[in-house]
Amino acid sequence: MIQFIEGCFAWPSFPATILLILVCAYWCLVMLGALDMDVLDFDLDIDLDADFDSSILQVGFIPLKWLNIGSVPTMLWVSIFALTGWMASRLINSPTPHANLELAADGLAILRDSGIAVFLTKCLTQPLRGRFEPKEVNLAKDLIGGICKVTTSEVTEAFGEAEFSTDGAPLKLRVRAEESGLTRGDEAVIVGFHREQNVYLIKRADSGA
């Protein structure tokens, strides 16, 4: 056991061991409630249709996206990378563990282990792509055609609110109507949505809309 521990903290395994320890410390803090799981998460929003002149930086992110960085939680990716890199450094015994850094030999070994870890992490995270993306509920397009109930004294082209019933708490919607006469308690059909103003267009439910 002592020999194994010494090997973990010897070169070229030393960097992989330190990274694995940091990852373990992170998850311990998460379990204790000291950190949020998504504190280090980020999303790579790459627009491949952007003009060349304005997308140089985005093109640089394409390899990261291909490796699933940003497509799965960042710390999950780093954790898998740290574990596979550490295992590679321990299972491939070349060069033999030693106390002092040998820049050429150790550098090549670290690059080798990192390459193996990147490949394995890509493979292991591939089935997880998209699994962690938040699911947007009650999309505007899903509400169109539904029935809501007016909750303000009236609904006009510039003012109005209504409630849309769901399995949970009702949704409070900002609504507008071209027709007059919609008042509190009236039922109306949602016929459109203006994303810029975040308002729904409604018509009286018995109007045949």
C-alpha positions as CSV (number, residue, x, y, z in Angstrom):
1,M,0.0,0.0,0.0
2,I,2.8,2.4,0.9
3,Q,4.5,1.7,-2.4
4,F,1.3,2.3,-4.3
5,I,0.7,5.7,-2.5
6,E,4.3,6.7,-3.2
7,G,3.8,5.8,-6.9
8,C,0.7,8.0,-7.0
9,F,2.7,11.0,-5.8
10,A,5.7,10.2,-8.0
11,W,6.3,11.4,-11.5
12,P,4.7,11.1,-14.1
13,S,1.5,10.2,-12.1
14,F,1.8,13.2,-9.8
15,P,-0.3,15.7,-11.8
16,A,-3.1,13.2,-12.4
17,T,-3.2,12.3,-8.7
18,I,-3.5,16.0,-7.7
19,L,-6.3,16.6,-10.2
20,L,-8.2,13.6,-8.9
21,I,-7.8,14.8,-5.4
22,L,-9.2,18.2,-6.3
23,V,-12.1,16.6,-8.1
24,C,-12.8,14.4,-5.0
25,A,-12.6,17.5,-2.8
26,Y,-15.1,19.3,-5.1
27,W,-17.6,16.5,-4.8
28,C,-17.2,16.3,-1.1
29,L,-18.0,20.0,-0.9
30,V,-21.0,19.5,-3.1
31,M,-22.3,16.7,-0.9
32,L,-21.8,18.8,2.2
33,G,-23.8,21.6,0.6
34,A,-20.9,24.1,0.4
35,L,-20.9,24.3,-3.4
36,D,-23.6,24.0,-6.1
37,M,-23.2,21.3,-8.6
38,D,-23.4,23.8,-11.5
39,V,-21.1,26.4,-10.0
40,L,-18.4,25.7,-12.7
41,D,-20.8,24.7,-15.6
42,F,-20.9,26.6,-18.8
43,D,-22.5,26.2,-22.2
44,L,-20.8,26.5,-25.6
45,D,-23.4,28.1,-27.8
46,I,-21.8,27.9,-31.2
47,D,-23.5,29.3,-34.3
48,L,-22.0,27.4,-37.2
49,D,-23.9,29.6,-39.6
50,A,-22.3,32.8,-38.4
51,D,-20.2,34.9,-40.8
52,F,-16.6,33.9,-41.0
53,D,-15.3,37.3,-39.8
54,S,-17.4,37.2,-36.7
55,S,-17.0,33.5,-35.8
56,I,-13.3,33.0,-35.4
57,L,-13.6,32.6,-31.7
58,Q,-16.6,30.3,-32.0
59,V,-14.7,28.1,-34.5
60,G,-12.1,27.7,-31.8
61,F,-14.8,26.2,-29.5
62,I,-15.8,23.5,-32.0
63,P,-13.2,20.9,-30.8
64,L,-14.4,21.5,-27.2
65,K,-18.0,20.9,-28.3
66,W,-17.0,17.8,-30.2
67,L,-15.4,16.5,-27.0
68,N,-18.8,17.1,-25.2
69,I,-17.4,19.9,-23.1
70,G,-20.4,22.1,-22.4
71,S,-22.8,19.4,-23.6
72,V,-22.5,17.6,-20.2
73,P,-21.9,19.2,-16.8
74,T,-18.4,20.6,-16.7
75,M,-17.4,18.9,-13.5
76,L,-18.8,15.6,-14.6
77,W,-16.6,15.8,-17.7
78,V,-13.5,16.9,-15.6
79,S,-14.2,14.1,-13.1
80,I,-14.2,11.4,-15.8
81,F,-11.1,12.9,-17.4
82,A,-9.3,13.0,-14.0
83,L,-10.2,9.4,-13.2
84,T,-9.3,8.0,-16.6
85,G,-6.1,10.0,-16.8
86,W,-5.1,8.8,-13.3
87,M,-5.8,5.2,-14.2
88,A,-3.8,5.5,-17.4
89,S,-0.9,7.0,-15.5
90,R,-1.0,4.2,-13.0
91,L,-1.6,1.2,-15.3
92,I,1.0,2.2,-17.9
93,N,4.3,1.8,-16.1
94,S,6.5,3.7,-18.5
95,P,8.5,5.5,-17.4
96,T,9.0,3.9,-13.9
97,P,7.7,6.2,-11.1
98,H,10.4,8.5,-9.8
99,A,10.7,11.4,-7.4
100,N,12.3,14.1,-9.6
101,L,10.7,15.6,-12.7
102,E,12.3,14.5,-15.9
103,L,10.9,17.1,-18.3
104,A,11.2,15.2,-21.6
105,A,10.2,11.7,-20.5
106,D,7.6,12.9,-18.0
107,G,6.1,15.4,-20.4
108,L,5.6,12.8,-23.1
109,A,4.1,10.4,-20.5
110,I,1.7,13.1,-19.3
111,L,0.7,13.9,-22.8
112,R,0.1,10.3,-23.5
113,D,-2.0,9.8,-20.4
114,S,-4.0,13.0,-21.2
115,G,-4.7,11.9,-24.7
116,I,-6.0,8.5,-23.5
117,A,-8.1,10.3,-20.9
118,V,-9.6,12.7,-23.5
119,F,-10.5,9.8,-25.8
120,L,-12.1,7.8,-23.0
121,T,-13.9,10.8,-21.7
122,K,-15.3,11.6,-25.1
123,C,-16.6,8.0,-25.5
124,L,-18.0,7.8,-21.9
125,T,-19.8,11.1,-22.1
126,Q,-21.2,10.7,-25.7
127,P,-24.4,8.9,-24.5
128,L,-25.0,11.7,-22.0
129,R,-25.2,14.5,-24.6
130,G,-28.4,16.4,-24.2
131,R,-29.5,14.5,-21.1
132,F,-28.7,17.4,-18.8
133,E,-30.3,20.2,-20.9
134,P,-33.2,21.8,-19.0
135,K,-36.6,20.9,-20.4
136,E,-38.6,24.0,-21.1
137,V,-42.2,23.4,-20.0
138,N,-45.2,25.3,-21.1
139,L,-43.7,26.5,-24.3
140,A,-45.6,29.3,-26.0
141,K,-46.4,27.1,-29.0
142,D,-47.9,24.5,-26.7
143,L,-50.3,27.1,-25.1
144,I,-51.7,28.3,-28.5
145,G,-55.1,27.0,-28.9
146,G,-55.6,26.5,-25.2
147,I,-58.2,28.2,-23.0
148,C,-57.3,30.9,-20.4
149,K,-59.4,33.0,-18.0
150,V,-59.1,36.7,-17.9
151,T,-58.1,38.0,-14.4
152,T,-57.9,41.8,-15.0
153,S,-60.9,44.1,-15.3
154,E,-60.5,44.1,-19.1
155,V,-58.2,43.1,-21.9
156,T,-57.2,45.6,-24.6
157,E,-54.5,46.0,-27.2
158,A,-52.2,47.4,-24.5
159,F,-53.2,45.8,-21.3
160,G,-54.5,42.6,-19.8
161,E,-53.6,39.4,-17.8
162,A,-55.1,35.9,-17.7
163,E,-54.5,32.6,-16.1
164,F,-53.8,29.3,-17.9
165,S,-54.7,26.1,-15.9
166,T,-52.0,23.5,-15.5
167,D,-51.5,20.4,-13.4
168,G,-49.8,22.6,-10.8
169,A,-50.3,26.3,-10.1
170,P,-51.9,28.2,-13.0
171,L,-49.7,30.2,-15.3
172,K,-50.1,34.0,-15.2
173,L,-50.0,35.4,-18.7
174,R,-49.7,38.8,-20.1
175,V,-52.4,39.0,-22.8
176,R,-53.6,41.4,-25.4
177,A,-56.8,41.4,-27.6
178,E,-57.8,43.3,-30.6
179,E,-61.5,42.9,-29.8
180,S,-63.1,44.7,-26.9
181,G,-65.4,43.4,-24.3
182,L,-63.2,40.8,-22.6
183,T,-63.5,41.2,-18.9
184,R,-62.6,39.5,-15.6
185,G,-63.8,35.9,-15.6
186,D,-64.2,35.5,-19.4
187,E,-62.7,32.5,-21.1
188,A,-60.6,33.2,-24.1
189,V,-58.6,31.2,-26.7
190,I,-54.9,31.8,-27.0
191,V,-54.3,32.5,-30.7
192,G,-50.8,33.8,-30.9
193,F,-47.7,34.9,-29.1
194,H,-45.4,38.0,-29.5
195,R,-42.0,36.9,-28.3
196,E,-40.5,40.4,-28.3
197,Q,-43.2,41.7,-25.8
198,N,-43.7,38.3,-24.2
199,V,-47.5,38.7,-24.5
200,Y,-50.2,36.3,-25.8
201,L,-52.9,37.2,-28.2
202,I,-56.4,36.0,-27.2
203,K,-59.9,36.0,-28.5
204,R,-63.2,35.3,-26.9
205,A,-63.7,31.5,-26.5
206,D,-67.1,31.5,-28.3
207,S,-65.8,33.6,-31.2
208,G,-64.8,30.6,-33.2
209,A,-61.1,31.4,-33.1
